[in-house]
Amino acid sequence: FEAKDTLAQTAIQQSRFVYQTDTKVYKDLAIQVMDQRSNPSEGRIYPVSGVTVQLLGTGMNSKTDAAGLARFGELPANGRVWALLATEDGSIIPTAGELVVSGKGEVQRMRTMTYQTYVSYMNIWGTNQDWSKGSICARAMDSSGRQSLDGLSVQVNDEQADGPYYFGAYGPQPGLAKTDSSGRFCFFNVIPGLTELSFFDGNDFVSALTLPIFPGAHSEEDLPLE
């Protein structure tokens, strides 16, 4: 009787807990690398071939094909990975970004910038990049990630960073103090680590995001704002 009572009490105690019985699901990952002109929401994609895509911390790397696609196999579904983009000839700026391994197997996209365009931006704005630091160009987007936001000013929690620099209808435009219809802006010479970007509409706070900045690397992001 005591043994049965002990087993019954054990079953009651165990019923309070949920034990994970599902096996981990693995998915293939396809990353499409495109240049800074691309805007998938408007159907504009300019793929970049010959880019080595390295998944940091995994030892995995792959090179993009003519469609800008690099493929990886057997990654945990819905897991997060950091990808580093580079070319042997230096035709693009080394670029870092975070991706989610889609449980549906969807293609993930990363935007990079040609070295020539990067240098032209710095020349227009009159700045020079210290490669012990990082840089970021991004688009402020609505919460759906489909519509860019104009009329916003951006601040970064790094007083020594260069920027913000904004874009007009024809590209980088010195003297602008807020985003135009493209929602695009840049910061250079940002101290590596977690960096907070804050967005304002006039004097009104809109939103803030925290992003990692890598030394010697650039980030190209579309940033949905709540």
TAKAKA-V827037 format. One record per run of one state. SS is the DSSP state (a for helix, b for strand, c for the rest). FROM is the first residue (numbers start at 1). TO is the last residue. If there is no record, write none. Layout:
ss: <SS & SS>
from: <FROM & FROM>
to: <TO & TO>
//
This chain:
ss: <c & a & c & b & c & b & a & c & b & c & b & c & b & c & b & c & b & c & b & c & b & c & b & c & b & c & b & a & c & b & c & b & c & b & c & b & c & b & c & b & c & b & c & b & c & b & c>
from: <1 & 2 & 15 & 26 & 35 & 39 & 40 & 43 & 44 & 45 & 47 & 48 & 52 & 56 & 60 & 64 & 69 & 77 & 80 & 87 & 92 & 93 & 95 & 101 & 108 & 112 & 114 & 115 & 126 & 134 & 142 & 148 & 149 & 153 & 157 & 162 & 169 & 171 & 173 & 184 & 191 & 193 & 202 & 204 & 214 & 218 & 225>
to: <1 & 14 & 25 & 34 & 38 & 39 & 42 & 43 & 44 & 46 & 47 & 51 & 55 & 59 & 63 & 68 & 76 & 79 & 86 & 91 & 92 & 94 & 100 & 107 & 111 & 113 & 114 & 125 & 133 & 141 & 147 & 148 & 152 & 156 & 161 & 168 & 170 & 172 & 183 & 190 & 192 & 201 & 203 & 213 & 217 & 224 & 226>
//
